[in-house]
Amino acid sequence: MRLLRLLVALACLSIGGAVGALNPQPIVLDLGATALHTTLGVAILISLLIGVVVGGLVMTASVVLPLRQRLRRAEADSSKSRVTSPPEGL
């Protein structure tokens, strides 16, 4: 599993390097209050990174947090049922 993760990480790094190297055109990104001077490759990679982070946050908010809440409720219900049930053999 570690080898697979290492291979995927190396593939992502090499693809990112290729995107950066193949898009050296300078661009100006106007943000209203300021302007950023960068290359097209860097802008593409940063926008992809921002998209992955935002997607992860949306996934966490919409899937992971509700599942954690359901798990907490289920654990609380199971602990209540263990406490309220009479011990066997009495």
Protein Blocks (a to p, Z undefined) as FASTA:
>chain_A
ZZmmmmmmmmmmmmmmmmmmmmmcccdddehjaccdddfklmmmmmmmmmmmmmmmmmmm
mmmmmmmmmmmmmmmmmmmmmmmpccehZZ
